[in-house]
Amino acid sequence: MTIETRETPPESDTRLVAWVRQAAPYIHAFRGRTFVVAFGGEVLADGAAQALMYDIALLDSMGIRLVLVHGARPQIDAEMHDRNLEPRFHKGLRVTDAAALECVKRAMGVTRIEIEALLSQGLPNTPMAGAFLRVTGGNFITARPVGVVDGVDFQYTGAVRKVIAEEIQGDLAQENVVLITPIGASPTGEIFNLAWEEVAEAVAVAIQADKLIYLSDAPGLVDRKGIAIDALTVDEAEQLQRKTEQAPEISRVLPGSIRALRGGVGRVHFLDRKADGAMLMEFFTRDGYGTVMTQDPLARLRDASIDDVGAILGLIEPLEVDGTLVKRGRERLEMEITRFSVVEHDGVIVGCAALYPFSGEKAAELACLAVTPEFRRAGYGDQLRKHIETRAKKMKLKKLFVLTTRTAHWFVERGFVEAEPDALPTARREFYNYQRRSKVLVKTL
């Protein structure tokens, strides 16, 4: 009899399992949500379109409602070059005369057909095997002429007059992927060339999208020193755009992104169109990939509720196993949940801490301080410590103590002083575990 044995999974498989588990909360959270994904014609020109369509198909399979807004600037320029026409721009906006409009219509039509073809693939051994994306479109955009600006007549260059949001929502409700080409007609039947960035903003606001994603020519926003920014609020973005030069496409979309958030869009993401899998890394990993802009800060510190028990258990369990924390069962945690505070990052609990007061001796214990490994450099441990100290001060307590076996230096660096177990409040000293030999550190508030 032959007995088959199973080899230990390679490290790559272990990482895959860890990634899938980490992504699960986001997959659940995004199901049924609406994303507007906006990208220029450069995606087709530089060969990044195939991978992008794979990722779009994957998002669709997760139940995410998708609106795609594409541009075609390189394709329009190429069409004009073939006809010996010179492209004209004023303040970054194309001047579209009658001859240029013919090039716009042809380039936009060809680009749209190519995108539809890429979304219709289903070859075996590819990420789109077995996928079927129904791609729809229509006259969702009503346009008006830009008119004359600084003495320049933009002719057939238009601006968005209205978005027929109900029709887009109707298509999304039928699980269709809506593909919008930035051409619009006026009520008089004239055709206008629109900027894809403006169309994306207008559509996202009209349908109150949960996310507006710009795939552009840079990994995201940078600060005044040129360092990449992971996350910022809309108020911070307004200050940044006045003081810091960004990549060309980022500069074009940033004002519209701010307006979109002010107009009710949930979040705006800036991702590098050349980075393979940028959307997957941004949406399904805790660290993210590009820059996300939000109305409020991405991280939130709050008091814990009974609904957080499962998340806290998952957070502290590894530390209980390695002996860093004393084991707490679910029942005990449920009884003591009001003593806990948590840090949420993008809706996921990534840190916790608890306060156990001994009012008779004007002291309290800071316990169960834990932060998930991916965020230990983000300063959340310090935020939780300060929050617990503030809670203790409001209760008019004079001393805060902590018992630890692994992190004494971290607390010493933050003003705690090592003491003997006799320094503990009487009620806590009775339960001190001399076998565990935790160090006692005390801080005067």
C-alpha positions as CSV (number, residue, x, y, z in Angstrom):
1,M,0.0,0.0,0.0
2,T,1.3,3.4,-1.0
3,I,0.9,6.1,1.6
4,E,0.9,9.6,0.2
5,T,2.6,12.2,2.4
6,R,2.0,15.9,2.2
7,E,5.0,18.2,2.2
8,T,5.1,21.3,4.4
9,P,3.6,24.2,2.4
10,P,6.3,26.5,0.9
11,E,6.6,30.0,2.4
12,S,4.9,31.5,-0.6
13,D,1.8,29.5,0.1
14,T,1.8,30.6,3.7
15,R,2.0,34.2,2.6
16,L,-0.8,33.7,0.2
17,V,-3.0,32.2,3.0
18,A,-2.1,35.2,5.3
19,W,-3.0,37.7,2.5
20,V,-6.3,36.1,1.7
21,R,-7.3,36.2,5.4
22,Q,-6.1,39.8,5.7
23,A,-8.2,40.7,2.7
24,A,-11.4,39.0,3.8
25,P,-12.8,41.9,5.9
26,Y,-12.3,44.3,3.0
27,I,-13.9,41.8,0.5
28,H,-17.0,41.6,2.8
29,A,-17.1,45.4,3.3
30,F,-16.8,46.3,-0.4
31,R,-19.6,43.9,-1.7
32,G,-22.4,46.1,-3.1
33,R,-20.3,49.3,-3.0
34,T,-19.8,51.5,-6.0
35,F,-16.4,52.4,-7.3
36,V,-15.7,54.8,-10.1
37,V,-12.3,53.9,-11.8
38,A,-10.9,56.7,-14.0
39,F,-7.9,56.4,-16.4
40,G,-6.5,58.0,-19.4
41,G,-5.8,56.6,-22.8
42,E,-2.2,56.1,-21.7
43,V,-3.3,52.8,-20.1
44,L,-3.8,51.4,-23.6
45,A,-0.8,53.1,-25.1
46,D,1.8,51.8,-22.5
47,G,0.5,48.2,-22.4
48,A,-0.9,48.3,-18.9
49,A,-4.5,47.7,-20.0
50,Q,-4.4,43.8,-19.9
51,A,-3.5,43.6,-16.2
52,L,-5.9,46.4,-15.4
53,M,-8.8,44.6,-17.0
54,Y,-7.9,41.4,-15.0
55,D,-8.2,43.4,-11.8
56,I,-11.4,45.0,-12.9
57,A,-12.9,41.6,-13.6
58,L,-11.8,40.4,-10.1
59,L,-13.4,43.4,-8.4
60,D,-16.6,42.7,-10.4
61,S,-16.6,39.1,-9.2
62,M,-16.5,40.3,-5.6
63,G,-19.8,42.1,-6.1
64,I,-18.4,45.6,-6.4
65,R,-20.4,47.9,-8.7
66,L,-18.0,49.4,-11.2
67,V,-18.2,52.5,-13.4
68,L,-15.2,53.0,-15.7
69,V,-14.4,56.4,-17.2
70,H,-11.7,56.4,-19.8
71,G,-9.8,59.0,-21.7
72,A,-8.0,59.0,-25.1
73,R,-5.6,61.9,-25.3
74,P,-2.7,59.9,-26.8
75,Q,-5.0,58.3,-29.3
76,I,-6.5,61.7,-30.3
77,D,-3.0,63.2,-30.7
78,A,-2.0,60.2,-32.9
79,E,-5.2,60.6,-35.0
80,M,-4.5,64.3,-35.5
81,H,-0.9,63.6,-36.4
82,D,-2.0,61.2,-39.1
83,R,-4.2,64.0,-40.5
84,N,-1.4,66.6,-40.3
85,L,-3.3,68.5,-37.7
86,E,-1.6,70.3,-34.8
87,P,-3.1,69.7,-31.3
88,R,-3.9,73.0,-29.4
89,F,-4.2,73.3,-25.7
90,H,-5.0,76.2,-23.3
91,K,-4.5,75.8,-19.6
92,G,-4.3,72.0,-20.0
93,L,-7.6,71.8,-21.9
94,R,-7.7,70.8,-25.6
95,V,-9.1,73.3,-28.0
96,T,-11.5,71.3,-30.2
97,D,-12.3,72.7,-33.6
98,A,-14.4,70.9,-36.2
99,A,-11.4,69.0,-37.6
100,A,-10.2,68.0,-34.2
101,L,-13.7,66.8,-33.2
102,E,-13.6,64.3,-36.0
103,C,-10.3,62.9,-34.6
104,V,-11.8,62.9,-31.1
105,K,-14.9,60.9,-32.2
106,R,-12.8,58.3,-34.1
107,A,-10.2,58.0,-31.3
108,M,-12.8,57.7,-28.6
109,G,-14.8,55.1,-30.5
110,V,-11.7,52.9,-31.2
111,T,-10.5,53.2,-27.5
112,R,-13.9,52.2,-26.2
113,I,-14.1,49.2,-28.5
114,E,-10.7,48.1,-27.4
115,I,-11.6,48.3,-23.7
116,E,-14.8,46.4,-24.3
117,A,-12.9,43.7,-26.1
118,L,-10.4,43.4,-23.2
119,L,-13.3,43.1,-20.7
120,S,-14.9,40.4,-22.8
121,Q,-12.0,37.9,-22.6
122,G,-12.5,34.5,-21.0
123,L,-9.4,32.5,-22.0
124,P,-8.5,29.5,-19.7
125,N,-5.5,29.9,-17.5
126,T,-6.1,33.7,-17.2
127,P,-7.7,35.7,-14.3
128,M,-10.7,36.2,-16.6
129,A,-11.4,32.5,-17.1
130,G,-15.1,31.9,-16.5
131,A,-15.8,35.6,-16.0
132,F,-18.6,37.3,-17.9
133,L,-18.8,41.1,-17.6
134,R,-21.8,42.8,-19.2
135,V,-20.5,46.2,-20.3
136,T,-23.0,48.9,-20.9
137,G,-23.0,52.6,-21.8
138,G,-25.3,55.3,-23.0
139,N,-26.0,59.0,-23.3
140,F,-25.5,59.5,-19.5
141,I,-23.8,62.8,-19.9
142,T,-25.4,66.1,-21.1
143,A,-22.8,68.7,-22.1
144,R,-22.4,72.4,-22.6
145,P,-19.7,74.4,-24.4
146,V,-16.8,75.7,-22.4
147,G,-17.0,78.8,-24.6
148,V,-14.4,81.6,-24.8
149,V,-11.8,81.7,-22.0
150,D,-9.0,84.3,-21.9
151,G,-9.9,85.1,-25.5
152,V,-9.5,81.5,-26.6
153,D,-12.6,80.0,-28.2
154,F,-12.7,76.3,-27.2
155,Q,-15.4,75.6,-29.8
156,Y,-16.4,71.9,-29.4
157,T,-14.6,71.4,-26.1
158,G,-17.3,71.0,-23.5
159,A,-18.1,70.7,-19.8
160,V,-20.5,68.5,-18.0
161,R,-24.0,70.0,-17.7
162,K,-25.7,67.0,-16.1
163,V,-25.2,63.4,-15.3
164,I,-28.2,61.1,-15.7
165,A,-27.5,59.3,-12.4
166,E,-30.7,57.2,-12.3
167,E,-29.8,55.4,-15.6
168,I,-26.3,54.6,-14.3
169,Q,-27.7,53.3,-11.0
170,G,-30.2,51.2,-12.9
171,D,-27.4,49.5,-15.0
172,L,-25.3,48.9,-11.8
173,A,-28.3,47.4,-10.1
174,Q,-28.4,44.8,-12.9
175,E,-24.8,43.9,-12.2
176,N,-23.5,45.6,-15.4
177,V,-20.1,47.3,-15.6
178,V,-20.8,50.8,-16.9
179,L,-18.2,52.2,-19.3
180,I,-18.4,55.9,-19.9
181,T,-16.7,57.6,-22.8
182,P,-16.0,61.4,-22.3
183,I,-18.1,62.7,-25.1
184,G,-21.4,64.5,-24.4
185,A,-24.2,65.9,-26.4
186,S,-26.0,69.2,-25.7
187,P,-29.8,69.5,-25.7
188,T,-29.5,71.0,-29.3
189,G,-27.7,67.8,-30.5
190,E,-24.2,69.2,-30.7
191,I,-21.3,66.9,-29.7
192,F,-18.6,68.0,-27.3
193,N,-15.3,66.7,-26.3
194,L,-15.0,66.4,-22.5
195,A,-12.1,65.9,-20.1
196,W,-12.2,62.4,-18.6
197,E,-11.1,63.8,-15.2
198,E,-14.1,66.1,-15.1
199,V,-16.5,63.4,-16.2
200,A,-15.2,61.0,-13.5
201,E,-15.7,63.7,-10.8
202,A,-19.2,64.5,-12.0
203,V,-20.3,60.9,-12.3
204,A,-18.9,60.0,-8.9
205,V,-20.7,62.9,-7.2
206,A,-23.9,62.2,-9.1
207,I,-24.1,58.5,-8.1
208,Q,-22.6,59.2,-4.6
209,A,-19.8,56.7,-5.2
210,D,-18.1,55.0,-2.3
211,K,-14.7,55.4,-4.0
212,L,-13.3,57.4,-6.9
213,I,-10.0,56.0,-8.2
214,Y,-7.7,57.9,-10.4
215,L,-5.0,55.8,-12.2
216,S,-2.5,58.4,-13.2
217,D,1.2,59.1,-13.9
218,A,2.5,58.9,-10.3
219,P,2.2,56.6,-7.3
220,G,0.3,59.2,-5.4
221,L,0.6,62.6,-3.7
222,V,3.9,63.8,-2.1
223,D,4.6,66.3,0.6
224,R,6.8,69.4,0.4
225,K,9.9,67.2,0.8
226,G,8.8,64.9,-2.1
227,I,8.0,62.0,0.3
228,A,5.0,59.9,-0.6
229,I,1.8,60.5,1.4
230,D,-0.2,57.4,2.4
231,A,-3.4,59.2,3.5
232,L,-4.6,62.7,4.1
233,T,-7.9,64.5,4.7
234,V,-9.6,66.9,2.3
235,D,-8.6,69.8,4.4
236,E,-5.0,68.7,4.3
237,A,-5.2,68.3,0.5
238,E,-6.5,71.9,0.1
239,Q,-3.4,73.2,1.9
240,L,-1.1,70.8,0.0
241,Q,-2.2,71.9,-3.4
242,R,-1.3,75.5,-2.6
243,K,2.2,74.7,-1.4
244,T,3.4,71.6,-3.2
245,E,4.0,70.7,-6.8
246,Q,2.6,67.3,-7.8
247,A,3.0,65.1,-10.9
248,P,1.1,66.5,-14.0
249,E,-1.9,64.2,-13.9
250,I,-2.2,64.5,-10.1
251,S,-2.2,68.3,-10.4
252,R,-5.1,68.0,-13.0
253,V,-7.2,65.7,-10.9
254,L,-6.5,67.1,-7.4
255,P,-9.0,70.1,-7.5
256,G,-11.7,67.8,-8.8
257,S,-10.9,65.2,-6.1
258,I,-11.4,67.8,-3.4
259,R,-14.7,68.9,-4.9
260,A,-15.8,65.2,-5.2
261,L,-15.2,64.6,-1.5
262,R,-17.0,67.8,-0.6
263,G,-19.8,66.6,-2.8
264,G,-20.4,63.3,-1.0
265,V,-18.0,60.8,-2.5
266,G,-16.7,58.4,0.2
267,R,-13.0,58.4,-0.7
268,V,-10.6,59.3,-3.5
269,H,-7.6,57.1,-4.3
270,F,-4.6,58.1,-6.4
271,L,-2.8,55.1,-7.9
272,D,0.1,54.5,-10.4
273,R,-1.4,53.2,-13.6
274,K,2.0,51.5,-14.4
275,A,2.0,49.5,-11.2
276,D,0.7,45.9,-11.7
277,G,-2.1,45.2,-9.2
278,A,-2.2,48.7,-7.7
279,M,-5.9,48.5,-7.0
280,L,-5.6,45.1,-5.3
281,M,-2.8,46.3,-3.1
282,E,-4.6,49.5,-2.2
283,F,-8.0,47.9,-1.4
284,F,-7.1,44.5,0.1
285,T,-4.0,45.1,2.2
286,R,-3.8,47.1,5.5
287,D,-0.9,49.2,4.3
288,G,-2.4,50.2,1.0
289,Y,-0.4,51.2,-2.0
290,G,-1.1,54.8,-3.2
291,T,-2.6,57.8,-1.6
292,V,-6.2,57.8,-0.1
293,M,-8.0,61.1,0.5
294,T,-10.9,61.1,3.0
295,Q,-13.2,63.6,4.7
296,D,-12.0,62.5,8.2
297,P,-8.7,60.9,9.4
298,L,-8.3,57.3,8.3
299,A,-7.6,56.1,11.9
300,R,-10.1,56.6,14.7
301,L,-9.7,55.9,18.4
302,R,-12.9,55.1,20.3
303,D,-14.3,53.2,23.2
304,A,-14.9,49.6,22.5
305,S,-18.4,48.0,22.3
306,I,-19.7,44.5,22.6
307,D,-19.5,44.1,18.8
308,D,-15.7,44.5,19.0
309,V,-15.1,41.4,21.2
310,G,-14.3,39.1,18.3
311,A,-11.8,41.6,16.8
312,I,-10.1,42.2,20.1
313,L,-9.7,38.5,20.7
314,G,-8.2,38.0,17.3
315,L,-5.8,40.9,18.0
316,I,-4.6,39.7,21.4
317,E,-4.6,36.0,20.8
318,P,-1.1,35.7,19.3
319,L,0.3,37.8,22.2
320,E,-1.4,35.4,24.7
321,V,0.1,32.4,22.9
322,D,3.7,33.8,23.1
323,G,3.3,34.9,26.8
324,T,3.3,38.6,26.2
325,L,-0.2,39.0,27.5
326,V,-2.2,37.1,30.1
327,K,-4.9,35.0,28.6
328,R,-8.5,36.4,28.6
329,G,-11.4,34.3,27.6
330,R,-14.4,35.6,25.6
331,E,-16.7,35.6,28.6
332,R,-14.3,37.8,30.6
333,L,-13.7,40.1,27.7
334,E,-17.4,40.6,27.2
335,M,-17.9,41.5,30.9
336,E,-15.0,43.9,30.8
337,I,-15.5,45.4,27.3
338,T,-16.3,48.9,28.7
339,R,-12.8,49.1,30.1
340,F,-11.3,48.8,26.5
341,S,-10.5,51.4,23.9
342,V,-9.7,50.5,20.3
343,V,-8.0,52.0,17.2
344,E,-9.7,51.5,13.9
345,H,-7.8,51.9,10.7
346,D,-10.0,52.0,7.6
347,G,-12.8,50.3,9.6
348,V,-10.6,47.5,10.8
349,I,-9.5,47.2,14.5
350,V,-5.7,47.3,14.6
351,G,-5.1,48.1,18.3
352,C,-6.6,48.0,21.8
353,A,-5.9,48.9,25.4
354,A,-7.8,48.6,28.7
355,L,-8.0,50.7,31.9
356,Y,-8.7,49.0,35.2
357,P,-9.1,51.6,38.0
358,F,-8.5,51.1,41.7
359,S,-10.2,54.3,42.9
360,G,-9.6,53.7,46.6
361,E,-5.9,54.0,46.0
362,K,-6.1,56.7,43.3
363,A,-4.4,54.3,40.8
364,A,-5.2,52.4,37.6
365,E,-3.7,49.6,35.5
366,L,-3.0,50.0,31.8
367,A,-3.6,46.5,30.5
368,C,-3.8,44.6,27.3
369,L,-2.1,47.2,25.1
370,A,-1.7,45.5,21.7
371,V,-1.3,46.7,18.1
372,T,-1.2,44.4,15.1
373,P,2.3,44.0,13.7
374,E,1.6,45.8,10.4
375,F,0.8,49.1,12.3
376,R,3.3,49.1,15.1
377,R,5.3,51.8,13.4
378,A,2.3,54.0,12.9
379,G,2.2,55.3,16.4
380,Y,-1.1,53.7,17.4
381,G,0.5,52.2,20.6
382,D,1.4,55.7,21.8
383,Q,-2.1,57.0,20.9
384,L,-3.7,54.3,22.9
385,R,-1.4,54.9,25.9
386,K,-2.1,58.6,25.8
387,H,-5.8,58.0,25.6
388,I,-5.7,55.6,28.6
389,E,-3.7,58.2,30.6
390,T,-6.3,60.9,29.7
391,R,-9.1,58.6,30.9
392,A,-7.3,58.0,34.1
393,K,-6.8,61.7,34.7
394,K,-10.5,62.4,34.1
395,M,-11.2,59.9,36.9
396,K,-8.8,62.0,39.1
397,L,-6.4,59.1,39.5
398,K,-2.8,59.9,40.5
399,K,-0.8,56.9,39.3
400,L,-0.9,54.5,36.3
401,F,0.9,51.2,36.4
402,V,1.6,48.4,33.9
403,L,2.8,44.8,34.2
404,T,4.9,43.6,31.4
405,T,7.3,40.8,30.5
406,R,8.5,41.9,27.1
407,T,8.1,45.7,26.6
408,A,9.5,47.3,29.8
409,H,11.9,49.5,27.8
410,W,9.0,50.9,25.6
411,F,7.2,52.1,28.8
412,V,10.4,53.4,30.4
413,E,11.0,55.6,27.3
414,R,7.5,57.0,27.9
415,G,7.9,58.1,31.5
416,F,7.2,54.9,33.5
417,V,9.6,53.9,36.3
418,E,10.3,50.4,37.4
419,A,9.0,49.5,40.9
420,E,8.5,46.5,43.1
421,P,5.3,44.5,43.2
422,D,4.7,46.1,46.7
423,A,3.9,49.3,44.8
424,L,0.8,47.8,43.3
425,P,-2.6,48.6,44.8
426,T,-3.5,46.0,47.5
427,A,-6.3,44.4,45.4
428,R,-4.0,44.0,42.4
429,R,-1.0,42.8,44.5
430,E,-3.0,39.9,45.7
431,F,-3.3,38.5,42.2
432,Y,0.4,39.2,41.2
433,N,1.8,36.1,39.5
434,Y,5.3,35.5,41.0
435,Q,5.9,32.7,38.5
436,R,5.3,35.0,35.6
437,R,7.6,37.6,37.2
438,S,6.1,40.5,35.3
439,K,8.0,43.8,35.7
440,V,6.0,46.5,37.4
441,L,6.3,50.0,35.9
442,V,4.5,53.1,37.4
443,K,3.9,56.6,36.1
444,T,2.7,59.6,38.1
445,L,-0.1,61.4,36.3
